[in-house]
């Protein structure tokens, strides 16, 4: 199994378990275990620390304390379709973790903008000064 960026998911890192599903399927749902629970051992993927940190953040509650990502797929009526769906979702999650976020560039406020802001403050101050009680000096 490979993701769009060519990252190979080793089969020994994956573990599948089939469960009874709810949802579409009629009587079939009661008889056949069509839902799949895919567990991926993240430590066997050999990810770099920054990618691991992003994956942990993206996975959220789907990641266990033992370092496994658990994905449950039950949208389809067949085991095979649910299995493919779970693997695709895992591959997308890992591919997203490999994308480095764009660095934020610091920007400076322009001189004209600074001047406009200071002028506005001065005007506002003058308006408030006009509301004050006249002083008897």
N, C-alpha and C positions, 0 to 999 in steps of 0.2 A: 504494500500500500504506500503510495507517495502523495505528497501534497503538491500544490501547484508550483511551488518553488523548488521541487526536486528533493525535498527532505524525506528520507525513507523512515517509515515507522517499523521498527523491528517487531516481528511477530511474537518474540518471546517477552516483549514488554506489554502485550495485549492479552486480556482475559475476557472471554465472553460468557454470559450467563443468560439463559432464556427464561422469561417469566410470563405468567398469565397477564394479558393486557386488558385494559378497558377500552372503550371507544368503538369505532366502526368494526364490523365483522359479524354481527348477529350471533347465531348459535356457535359459530366457529370460534369466537372469543372464549367461550366457556370450555371448549375442548382442547384447543391447541395453545401452547406457550409461544406466542408470536412476538412479544416485546423482548427487546434485547438490552442488557445492561453491560456496557463496555467499560472495562477498567484498564487504565493505562498507567504503568509504573513510570513516573516521570524521570526517576534517577537512571533508568536503563536507556533513556534517549540520549544521554551524553550532551546535554545542553550547556551553553556557557552561562555563567552567573547572571548577566543582565537579561538574557532571554528567559531563564528560569524565573527570575523575579517578575518579568512582564507576564509570563504564563500563569504564575501563581495569582497575580492580580486579576487577570482576565477570567480565570477559572472560578474565582470566588468560592462559593459554597460547594461547588462541584469537586473541589480538591480536598482530599482527606488529610488528616494529620500524618498519615503514613506515606504521603507523597504520591497518592494515586488520584487520577482524575476519573470520575465516574460520570458516564453519559448514558442516559436511558432514552431509548427510542421506541415509541409505540404508536407512531402515526399511521403505519401501513398495516395491511391485513396479513402479509407474509413475513416470515422470519428473515428471509433473504433481503427484502426491501428495507426492513428495519435495521438489519445488520449494516447494510450499505449506508443508510442514513446516519447511523451512529459513527461510522468510520469517517464519513465526509465531514461531519460536525467536528470531530476530533482533529482532523487534518486542517480544517479552517482555523480552529483555535490555535494550533501550533504555528501555522503560517502567519497568523496575526501577531503572535508573540515574537516572531522573527523580525517583524517590521520595526525599525528603529524610529521613535517619534522625532519629528522635525524639531531642531533646536530653535528656541525663541530668540530672535534678535532684538537687542535693546534699541529703543528708538528715543530720540531727543525731541523735546518740544521746541518748535521753531521760535525765533526771536520775535516775529510779528505776533504769534499766538500768545507769547508771554506778555507782550505789551498790551494786547487786547484784554487779557485777563486782569492785568493790573489796573487798566483804565476802568473796567467794569467794577472792580472793587472800590476804586476811588469814588465813582459815581454813586454806588450803593451806600458808601459811608457818608457822602454828602446828603443823600436823601434821609438817612437816619439822623444825621446831625440836625436837619431841619425840623424833625419831630420833637427834639429835646426842648425842655422848658427853657425860656430865656433866663440867662443868669444876670443877677443884679450886682455888678461889680462896682 
